[in-house]
Amino acid sequence: MPATPVTTLVLFDIDGTLLRTRGAGRRAFEEALQDVFGWRDGALAGVRYAGETDPAILAQVCLAHGEDAAFARAHATRVFAAYTRRLEAALRDPASRGEVLPGVVGALDALDAMAGLGAVRVGLLTGNVREGARLKLSAFGLWGRFAFGAFGDEVDVRSDLLPLAVRRAMDGEPGPARSVVVGDTARDVAVARAHRERAVGVCTGPAYCRSELVAARPDALLENLSDTGAFLDACGLDGRSRPRCRPTRSISRPSGGGPP
Ligand SMILES: [Mg+2]
């Protein structure tokens, strides 16, 4: 009797992995802080927010303003309502809207073809609040490309996003699943590591993330997603949509180099 096939869940981070906004997210967050608390522009100065969940960013900013985590939690609903309202407007501004990162659409097309054969499911694993994720991805026509997701406002600890994503992906179905987390920061790698799952690092995030990402030793490291074959290989998939067991390897590229 043949073994039950393993379903591979490919879980994408958003910012710096699928797309880059040109300041829309930061601008909207700072405007929301001004709307709700009256804190002036620049409230995010000095906050390293790449790879953080949106609620964790809010907690950091509150701490910098002498407020504690309970204060941040108490005001989160109002702040994120203001944030998503501001984000929607900021994403309409071509100057701050940003772009989809290289190779993303091709990678999603290839995964879709595999998903159609039943071996792969494609979802989101992101620190963005759900509505923020929807707005950012919808601005580029990508929201509908993901079958499921786990979002920053649904957990207290980022690593808890992975089991939440798995539950949603499998939706009560039996059968083994393995996960691949695709992200631009060491925090994305840490989520995969916390659950002994595979991490694919992609160097398209903020420049300051690169050295930390490399040091986190993802199972594979790609300059960007332009080479679809290399990306599928990094995920442990092949063109026939059959998950492969292969030794971990690292694909390192020099800074500023082309696609692998
Ligand atoms: Mg990111």
py3Dmol code that shows the C-alpha trace and the ligand (Angstrom):
import py3Dmol

protein = """\
ATOM      1  CA  MET A   1       0.000   0.000   0.000  1.00  0.00           C
ATOM      2  CA  PRO A   2       1.535   3.325  -1.014  1.00  0.00           C
ATOM      3  CA  ALA A   3       2.520   5.762   1.738  1.00  0.00           C
ATOM      4  CA  THR A   4       0.268   8.786   2.294  1.00  0.00           C
ATOM      5  CA  PRO A   5       1.853  11.631   0.314  1.00  0.00           C
ATOM      6  CA  VAL A   6       3.366  14.472   2.292  1.00  0.00           C
ATOM      7  CA  THR A   7       1.763  17.863   1.728  1.00  0.00           C
ATOM      8  CA  THR A   8       4.284  20.707   1.538  1.00  0.00           C
ATOM      9  CA  LEU A   9       3.102  24.032   2.939  1.00  0.00           C
ATOM     10  CA  VAL A  10       5.027  26.978   1.512  1.00  0.00           C
ATOM     11  CA  LEU A  11       4.556  29.901   3.910  1.00  0.00           C
ATOM     12  CA  PHE A  12       5.531  33.381   2.748  1.00  0.00           C
ATOM     13  CA  ASP A  13       6.477  36.419   4.757  1.00  0.00           C
ATOM     14  CA  ILE A  14       5.256  39.629   3.068  1.00  0.00           C
ATOM     15  CA  ASP A  15       7.465  42.706   3.575  1.00  0.00           C
ATOM     16  CA  GLY A  16      10.876  42.320   1.977  1.00  0.00           C
ATOM     17  CA  THR A  17       9.932  38.874   0.670  1.00  0.00           C
ATOM     18  CA  LEU A  18       6.909  39.306  -1.628  1.00  0.00           C
ATOM     19  CA  LEU A  19       6.861  43.084  -1.898  1.00  0.00           C
ATOM     20  CA  ARG A  20       8.464  46.274  -0.758  1.00  0.00           C
ATOM     21  CA  THR A  21       6.451  49.380   0.021  1.00  0.00           C
ATOM     22  CA  ARG A  22       8.270  52.641  -0.474  1.00  0.00           C
ATOM     23  CA  GLY A  23       7.439  53.980   2.941  1.00  0.00           C
ATOM     24  CA  ALA A  24       3.674  53.358   2.833  1.00  0.00           C
ATOM     25  CA  GLY A  25       3.681  50.993   5.810  1.00  0.00           C
ATOM     26  CA  ARG A  26       5.941  53.141   7.963  1.00  0.00           C
ATOM     27  CA  ARG A  27       4.089  56.332   7.043  1.00  0.00           C
ATOM     28  CA  ALA A  28       0.714  54.777   7.860  1.00  0.00           C
ATOM     29  CA  PHE A  29       1.972  53.476  11.216  1.00  0.00           C
ATOM     30  CA  GLU A  30       3.373  56.869  12.182  1.00  0.00           C
ATOM     31  CA  GLU A  31       0.185  58.647  11.108  1.00  0.00           C
ATOM     32  CA  ALA A  32      -1.863  56.199  13.187  1.00  0.00           C
ATOM     33  CA  LEU A  33       0.294  56.882  16.253  1.00  0.00           C
ATOM     34  CA  GLN A  34      -0.302  60.569  15.718  1.00  0.00           C
ATOM     35  CA  ASP A  35      -4.048  60.045  15.202  1.00  0.00           C
ATOM     36  CA  VAL A  36      -4.495  57.993  18.375  1.00  0.00           C
ATOM     37  CA  PHE A  37      -1.847  59.301  20.771  1.00  0.00           C
ATOM     38  CA  GLY A  38      -0.801  62.609  19.245  1.00  0.00           C
ATOM     39  CA  TRP A  39       2.763  61.328  18.934  1.00  0.00           C
ATOM     40  CA  ARG A  40       4.431  63.250  16.196  1.00  0.00           C
ATOM     41  CA  ASP A  41       5.970  61.976  12.956  1.00  0.00           C
ATOM     42  CA  GLY A  42       9.140  60.050  13.591  1.00  0.00           C
ATOM     43  CA  ALA A  43       7.666  57.859  16.328  1.00  0.00           C
ATOM     44  CA  LEU A  44       9.218  54.843  14.633  1.00  0.00           C
ATOM     45  CA  ALA A  45      12.724  56.361  14.542  1.00  0.00           C
ATOM     46  CA  GLY A  46      15.171  53.868  15.972  1.00  0.00           C
ATOM     47  CA  VAL A  47      12.668  50.996  15.940  1.00  0.00           C
ATOM     48  CA  ARG A  48      13.951  47.956  14.022  1.00  0.00           C
ATOM     49  CA  TYR A  49      10.662  46.624  12.805  1.00  0.00           C
ATOM     50  CA  ALA A  50      11.688  44.197  10.037  1.00  0.00           C
ATOM     51  CA  GLY A  51      10.497  40.727  10.980  1.00  0.00           C
ATOM     52  CA  GLU A  52       8.506  41.943  13.992  1.00  0.00           C
ATOM     53  CA  THR A  53       4.769  41.487  14.340  1.00  0.00           C
ATOM     54  CA  ASP A  54       2.766  44.704  14.121  1.00  0.00           C
ATOM     55  CA  PRO A  55       1.653  44.389  17.785  1.00  0.00           C
ATOM     56  CA  ALA A  56       5.309  43.915  18.819  1.00  0.00           C
ATOM     57  CA  ILE A  57       6.237  47.092  16.930  1.00  0.00           C
ATOM     58  CA  LEU A  58       3.457  48.942  18.725  1.00  0.00           C
ATOM     59  CA  ALA A  59       4.740  47.634  22.072  1.00  0.00           C
ATOM     60  CA  GLN A  60       8.261  48.850  21.230  1.00  0.00           C
ATOM     61  CA  VAL A  61       7.023  52.319  20.322  1.00  0.00           C
ATOM     62  CA  CYS A  62       4.895  52.535  23.462  1.00  0.00           C
ATOM     63  CA  LEU A  63       7.899  51.532  25.557  1.00  0.00           C
ATOM     64  CA  ALA A  64       9.959  54.277  23.918  1.00  0.00           C
ATOM     65  CA  HIS A  65       7.217  56.712  24.970  1.00  0.00           C
ATOM     66  CA  GLY A  66       7.233  55.529  28.583  1.00  0.00           C
ATOM     67  CA  GLU A  67       4.190  53.273  28.276  1.00  0.00           C
ATOM     68  CA  ASP A  68       4.095  49.555  29.039  1.00  0.00           C
ATOM     69  CA  ALA A  69       2.901  46.454  27.188  1.00  0.00           C
ATOM     70  CA  ALA A  70      -0.531  46.588  28.845  1.00  0.00           C
ATOM     71  CA  PHE A  71      -0.984  50.120  27.468  1.00  0.00           C
ATOM     72  CA  ALA A  72      -0.054  48.885  23.986  1.00  0.00           C
ATOM     73  CA  ARG A  73      -2.530  45.991  24.173  1.00  0.00           C
ATOM     74  CA  ALA A  74      -5.305  48.241  25.473  1.00  0.00           C
ATOM     75  CA  HIS A  75      -4.944  50.598  22.515  1.00  0.00           C
ATOM     76  CA  ALA A  76      -4.091  48.081  19.784  1.00  0.00           C
ATOM     77  CA  THR A  77      -7.568  47.931  18.237  1.00  0.00           C
ATOM     78  CA  ARG A  78      -7.761  51.718  17.841  1.00  0.00           C
ATOM     79  CA  VAL A  79      -4.187  52.002  16.566  1.00  0.00           C
ATOM     80  CA  PHE A  80      -4.585  49.271  13.954  1.00  0.00           C
ATOM     81  CA  ALA A  81      -7.939  50.622  12.791  1.00  0.00           C
ATOM     82  CA  ALA A  82      -6.233  53.985  12.230  1.00  0.00           C
ATOM     83  CA  TYR A  83      -3.226  52.239  10.674  1.00  0.00           C
ATOM     84  CA  THR A  84      -5.211  50.300   8.085  1.00  0.00           C
ATOM     85  CA  ARG A  85      -7.232  53.395   7.207  1.00  0.00           C
ATOM     86  CA  ARG A  86      -3.999  55.334   6.663  1.00  0.00           C
ATOM     87  CA  LEU A  87      -2.349  52.413   4.877  1.00  0.00           C
ATOM     88  CA  GLU A  88      -5.122  52.185   2.321  1.00  0.00           C
ATOM     89  CA  ALA A  89      -4.560  55.842   1.456  1.00  0.00           C
ATOM     90  CA  ALA A  90      -0.754  55.533   1.434  1.00  0.00           C
ATOM     91  CA  LEU A  91      -0.902  52.563  -0.942  1.00  0.00           C
ATOM     92  CA  ARG A  92      -2.874  54.683  -3.417  1.00  0.00           C
ATOM     93  CA  ASP A  93       0.070  57.094  -3.617  1.00  0.00           C
ATOM     94  CA  PRO A  94       2.430  55.886  -6.368  1.00  0.00           C
ATOM     95  CA  ALA A  95       5.337  57.547  -4.578  1.00  0.00           C
ATOM     96  CA  SER A  96       5.018  55.334  -1.506  1.00  0.00           C
ATOM     97  CA  ARG A  97       3.222  52.292  -2.884  1.00  0.00           C
ATOM     98  CA  GLY A  98       6.301  50.222  -3.740  1.00  0.00           C
ATOM     99  CA  GLU A  99       6.611  47.113  -5.886  1.00  0.00           C
ATOM    100  CA  VAL A 100       6.445  43.345  -6.070  1.00  0.00           C
ATOM    101  CA  LEU A 101       9.920  41.873  -5.640  1.00  0.00           C
ATOM    102  CA  PRO A 102      11.754  40.085  -8.486  1.00  0.00           C
ATOM    103  CA  GLY A 103      10.596  36.593  -9.330  1.00  0.00           C
ATOM    104  CA  VAL A 104       7.648  36.546  -6.931  1.00  0.00           C
ATOM    105  CA  VAL A 105       4.926  36.141  -9.554  1.00  0.00           C
ATOM    106  CA  GLY A 106       6.843  33.388 -11.361  1.00  0.00           C
ATOM    107  CA  ALA A 107       7.439  31.564  -8.083  1.00  0.00           C
ATOM    108  CA  LEU A 108       3.741  31.760  -7.188  1.00  0.00           C
ATOM    109  CA  ASP A 109       2.754  30.573 -10.681  1.00  0.00           C
ATOM    110  CA  ALA A 110       5.016  27.542 -10.330  1.00  0.00           C
ATOM    111  CA  LEU A 111       3.672  26.747  -6.870  1.00  0.00           C
ATOM    112  CA  ASP A 112       0.104  27.142  -8.134  1.00  0.00           C
ATOM    113  CA  ALA A 113       0.781  24.514 -10.780  1.00  0.00           C
ATOM    114  CA  MET A 114       2.011  22.175  -8.064  1.00  0.00           C
ATOM    115  CA  ALA A 115      -0.894  23.059  -5.787  1.00  0.00           C
ATOM    116  CA  GLY A 116      -3.229  21.986  -8.557  1.00  0.00           C
ATOM    117  CA  LEU A 117      -1.695  18.521  -8.326  1.00  0.00           C
ATOM    118  CA  GLY A 118      -2.374  18.411  -4.596  1.00  0.00           C
ATOM    119  CA  ALA A 119       1.130  18.203  -3.166  1.00  0.00           C
ATOM    120  CA  VAL A 120       1.648  21.874  -2.286  1.00  0.00           C
ATOM    121  CA  ARG A 121      -0.368  24.518  -0.450  1.00  0.00           C
ATOM    122  CA  VAL A 122       0.668  28.160  -0.512  1.00  0.00           C
ATOM    123  CA  GLY A 123      -0.039  30.512   2.364  1.00  0.00           C
ATOM    124  CA  LEU A 124       1.093  33.511   4.379  1.00  0.00           C
ATOM    125  CA  LEU A 125       3.036  33.609   7.623  1.00  0.00           C
ATOM    126  CA  THR A 126       3.386  37.267   8.461  1.00  0.00           C
ATOM    127  CA  GLY A 127       3.740  39.723  11.304  1.00  0.00           C
ATOM    128  CA  ASN A 128       1.305  42.058   9.536  1.00  0.00           C
ATOM    129  CA  VAL A 129      -2.123  42.432  11.056  1.00  0.00           C
ATOM    130  CA  ARG A 130      -4.558  40.621   8.778  1.00  0.00           C
ATOM    131  CA  GLU A 131      -6.147  43.741   7.307  1.00  0.00           C
ATOM    132  CA  GLY A 132      -2.739  45.307   6.693  1.00  0.00           C
ATOM    133  CA  ALA A 133      -1.639  42.154   4.872  1.00  0.00           C
ATOM    134  CA  ARG A 134      -4.798  42.182   2.765  1.00  0.00           C
ATOM    135  CA  LEU A 135      -4.336  45.839   1.816  1.00  0.00           C
ATOM    136  CA  LYS A 136      -0.664  45.478   0.903  1.00  0.00           C
ATOM    137  CA  LEU A 137      -1.147  42.333  -1.181  1.00  0.00           C
ATOM    138  CA  SER A 138      -4.368  43.579  -2.781  1.00  0.00           C
ATOM    139  CA  ALA A 139      -2.536  46.725  -3.937  1.00  0.00           C
ATOM    140  CA  PHE A 140      -0.480  44.428  -6.157  1.00  0.00           C
ATOM    141  CA  GLY A 141      -3.149  41.867  -7.050  1.00  0.00           C
ATOM    142  CA  LEU A 142      -1.553  39.183  -4.879  1.00  0.00           C
ATOM    143  CA  TRP A 143      -4.052  38.690  -2.045  1.00  0.00           C
ATOM    144  CA  GLY A 144      -5.955  36.028  -3.959  1.00  0.00           C
ATOM    145  CA  ARG A 145      -2.808  34.004  -4.560  1.00  0.00           C
ATOM    146  CA  PHE A 146      -2.772  32.582  -1.037  1.00  0.00           C
ATOM    147  CA  ALA A 147      -5.105  29.870   0.179  1.00  0.00           C
ATOM    148  CA  PHE A 148      -4.614  30.558   3.883  1.00  0.00           C
ATOM    149  CA  GLY A 149      -2.559  32.622   6.293  1.00  0.00           C
ATOM    150  CA  ALA A 150      -1.526  33.325   9.872  1.00  0.00           C
ATOM    151  CA  PHE A 151      -1.241  36.978  10.890  1.00  0.00           C
ATOM    152  CA  GLY A 152       0.547  39.094  13.473  1.00  0.00           C
ATOM    153  CA  ASP A 153      -2.586  40.093  15.375  1.00  0.00           C
ATOM    154  CA  GLU A 154      -3.549  36.464  15.978  1.00  0.00           C
ATOM    155  CA  VAL A 155      -0.678  35.372  18.237  1.00  0.00           C
ATOM    156  CA  ASP A 156       1.350  36.734  21.134  1.00  0.00           C
ATOM    157  CA  VAL A 157       4.589  35.097  19.986  1.00  0.00           C
ATOM    158  CA  ARG A 158       5.694  35.113  16.356  1.00  0.00           C
ATOM    159  CA  SER A 159       6.738  31.450  16.390  1.00  0.00           C
ATOM    160  CA  ASP A 160       3.114  30.507  17.150  1.00  0.00           C
ATOM    161  CA  LEU A 161       2.214  31.645  13.626  1.00  0.00           C
ATOM    162  CA  LEU A 162       3.506  28.413  12.136  1.00  0.00           C
ATOM    163  CA  PRO A 163       1.229  25.903  13.916  1.00  0.00           C
ATOM    164  CA  LEU A 164      -1.680  28.282  13.276  1.00  0.00           C
ATOM    165  CA  ALA A 165      -0.854  28.330   9.553  1.00  0.00           C
ATOM    166  CA  VAL A 166      -0.582  24.533   9.495  1.00  0.00           C
ATOM    167  CA  ARG A 167      -3.975  24.093  11.168  1.00  0.00           C
ATOM    168  CA  ARG A 168      -5.590  26.396   8.622  1.00  0.00           C
ATOM    169  CA  ALA A 169      -3.844  24.770   5.684  1.00  0.00           C
ATOM    170  CA  MET A 170      -4.850  21.263   6.616  1.00  0.00           C
ATOM    171  CA  ASP A 171      -8.314  22.240   7.868  1.00  0.00           C
ATOM    172  CA  GLY A 172      -8.800  19.020   9.782  1.00  0.00           C
ATOM    173  CA  GLU A 173      -7.517  16.789   6.989  1.00  0.00           C
ATOM    174  CA  PRO A 174      -5.418  13.847   8.025  1.00  0.00           C
ATOM    175  CA  GLY A 175      -2.020  13.243   6.530  1.00  0.00           C
ATOM    176  CA  PRO A 176       1.482  14.463   7.121  1.00  0.00           C
ATOM    177  CA  ALA A 177       2.543  17.969   6.241  1.00  0.00           C
ATOM    178  CA  ARG A 178       5.877  19.685   6.246  1.00  0.00           C
ATOM    179  CA  SER A 179       6.411  23.429   6.120  1.00  0.00           C
ATOM    180  CA  VAL A 180       8.815  25.756   4.358  1.00  0.00           C
ATOM    181  CA  VAL A 181       9.043  29.316   5.718  1.00  0.00           C
ATOM    182  CA  VAL A 182      10.200  31.852   3.109  1.00  0.00           C
ATOM    183  CA  GLY A 183      11.359  35.178   4.537  1.00  0.00           C
ATOM    184  CA  ASP A 184      13.889  37.991   4.503  1.00  0.00           C
ATOM    185  CA  THR A 185      14.865  38.145   8.177  1.00  0.00           C
ATOM    186  CA  ALA A 186      16.473  36.020  10.858  1.00  0.00           C
ATOM    187  CA  ARG A 187      13.109  36.069  12.623  1.00  0.00           C
ATOM    188  CA  ASP A 188      11.537  34.127   9.752  1.00  0.00           C
ATOM    189  CA  VAL A 189      14.302  31.530  10.065  1.00  0.00           C
ATOM    190  CA  ALA A 190      13.729  31.369  13.830  1.00  0.00           C
ATOM    191  CA  VAL A 191      10.040  30.550  13.326  1.00  0.00           C
ATOM    192  CA  ALA A 192      10.954  27.594  11.102  1.00  0.00           C
ATOM    193  CA  ARG A 193      13.687  26.460  13.511  1.00  0.00           C
ATOM    194  CA  ALA A 194      11.316  26.582  16.493  1.00  0.00           C
ATOM    195  CA  HIS A 195       9.265  23.844  14.819  1.00  0.00           C
ATOM    196  CA  ARG A 196      12.124  21.968  13.071  1.00  0.00           C
ATOM    197  CA  GLU A 197      10.820  23.022   9.692  1.00  0.00           C
ATOM    198  CA  ARG A 198      12.635  24.289   6.612  1.00  0.00           C
ATOM    199  CA  ALA A 199      13.705  27.921   6.213  1.00  0.00           C
ATOM    200  CA  VAL A 200      14.430  29.636   2.906  1.00  0.00           C
ATOM    201  CA  GLY A 201      16.059  33.057   3.287  1.00  0.00           C
ATOM    202  CA  VAL A 202      15.739  35.655   0.557  1.00  0.00           C
ATOM    203  CA  CYS A 203      17.994  38.729   0.540  1.00  0.00           C
ATOM    204  CA  THR A 204      15.432  41.256  -0.723  1.00  0.00           C
ATOM    205  CA  GLY A 205      14.671  42.899   2.617  1.00  0.00           C
ATOM    206  CA  PRO A 206      16.295  45.912   4.271  1.00  0.00           C
ATOM    207  CA  ALA A 207      20.078  45.892   3.923  1.00  0.00           C
ATOM    208  CA  TYR A 208      20.565  45.653   7.684  1.00  0.00           C
ATOM    209  CA  CYS A 209      18.758  42.286   7.710  1.00  0.00           C
ATOM    210  CA  ARG A 210      21.223  40.537   5.412  1.00  0.00           C
ATOM    211  CA  SER A 211      24.048  39.773   7.847  1.00  0.00           C
ATOM    212  CA  GLU A 212      21.600  38.555  10.492  1.00  0.00           C
ATOM    213  CA  LEU A 213      19.804  36.429   7.889  1.00  0.00           C
ATOM    214  CA  VAL A 214      23.070  34.838   6.775  1.00  0.00           C
ATOM    215  CA  ALA A 215      24.114  34.270  10.405  1.00  0.00           C
ATOM    216  CA  ALA A 216      20.776  32.542  11.103  1.00  0.00           C
ATOM    217  CA  ARG A 217      21.818  29.848   8.583  1.00  0.00           C
ATOM    218  CA  PRO A 218      18.589  29.180   6.707  1.00  0.00           C
ATOM    219  CA  ASP A 219      18.472  25.851   4.890  1.00  0.00           C
ATOM    220  CA  ALA A 220      18.850  27.787   1.646  1.00  0.00           C
ATOM    221  CA  LEU A 221      19.689  31.406   0.985  1.00  0.00           C
ATOM    222  CA  LEU A 222      18.692  33.095  -2.275  1.00  0.00           C
ATOM    223  CA  GLU A 223      19.538  36.565  -3.552  1.00  0.00           C
ATOM    224  CA  ASN A 224      15.934  36.890  -4.791  1.00  0.00           C
ATOM    225  CA  LEU A 225      13.235  34.662  -6.303  1.00  0.00           C
ATOM    226  CA  SER A 226      14.095  35.332  -9.973  1.00  0.00           C
ATOM    227  CA  ASP A 227      15.290  31.793 -10.617  1.00  0.00           C
ATOM    228  CA  THR A 228      12.122  29.756 -10.124  1.00  0.00           C
ATOM    229  CA  GLY A 229      13.956  26.438 -10.406  1.00  0.00           C
ATOM    230  CA  ALA A 230      16.446  27.446  -7.719  1.00  0.00           C
ATOM    231  CA  PHE A 231      13.587  28.576  -5.491  1.00  0.00           C
ATOM    232  CA  LEU A 232      11.677  25.296  -5.872  1.00  0.00           C
ATOM    233  CA  ASP A 233      14.897  23.441  -5.190  1.00  0.00           C
ATOM    234  CA  ALA A 234      15.457  25.563  -2.074  1.00  0.00           C
ATOM    235  CA  CYS A 235      11.968  24.579  -0.914  1.00  0.00           C
ATOM    236  CA  GLY A 236      12.804  20.893  -1.435  1.00  0.00           C
ATOM    237  CA  LEU A 237      10.386  20.622  -4.356  1.00  0.00           C
ATOM    238  CA  ASP A 238      10.980  19.538  -7.897  1.00  0.00           C
ATOM    239  CA  GLY A 239       9.231  20.246 -11.175  1.00  0.00           C
ATOM    240  CA  ARG A 240       7.060  17.160 -10.869  1.00  0.00           C
ATOM    241  CA  SER A 241       5.603  18.518  -7.604  1.00  0.00           C
ATOM    242  CA  ARG A 242       6.979  15.628  -5.619  1.00  0.00           C
ATOM    243  CA  PRO A 243       8.608  16.629  -2.309  1.00  0.00           C
ATOM    244  CA  ARG A 244      12.189  15.445  -2.261  1.00  0.00           C
ATOM    245  CA  CYS A 245      14.259  14.393   0.674  1.00  0.00           C
ATOM    246  CA  ARG A 246      17.643  15.938   0.233  1.00  0.00           C
ATOM    247  CA  PRO A 247      20.373  17.181   2.504  1.00  0.00           C
ATOM    248  CA  THR A 248      20.230  20.738   3.700  1.00  0.00           C
ATOM    249  CA  ARG A 249      22.353  23.037   1.632  1.00  0.00           C
ATOM    250  CA  SER A 250      23.065  26.716   1.507  1.00  0.00           C
ATOM    251  CA  ILE A 251      23.075  28.782  -1.668  1.00  0.00           C
ATOM    252  CA  SER A 252      25.009  31.927  -0.831  1.00  0.00           C
ATOM    253  CA  ARG A 253      25.436  34.797  -3.254  1.00  0.00           C
ATOM    254  CA  PRO A 254      27.653  37.833  -2.919  1.00  0.00           C
ATOM    255  CA  SER A 255      26.087  41.153  -2.059  1.00  0.00           C
ATOM    256  CA  GLY A 256      24.766  42.913  -5.147  1.00  0.00           C
ATOM    257  CA  GLY A 257      25.046  39.788  -7.258  1.00  0.00           C
ATOM    258  CA  GLY A 258      22.469  38.603  -9.715  1.00  0.00           C
ATOM    259  CA  PRO A 259      19.897  35.952  -9.236  1.00  0.00           C
ATOM    260  CA  PRO A 260      21.165  32.470  -8.410  1.00  0.00           C
TER     261      PRO A 260
END
"""
ligand_1 = """\
1
MG
Mg 9.897 40.537 6.101
"""
view = py3Dmol.view(width=600, height=400)
view.addModel(protein, "pdb")
view.setStyle({"model": 0}, {"cartoon": {"style": "trace"}})
view.addModel(ligand_1, "xyz")
view.setStyle({"model": 1}, {"stick": {}})
view.zoomTo()
view.show()
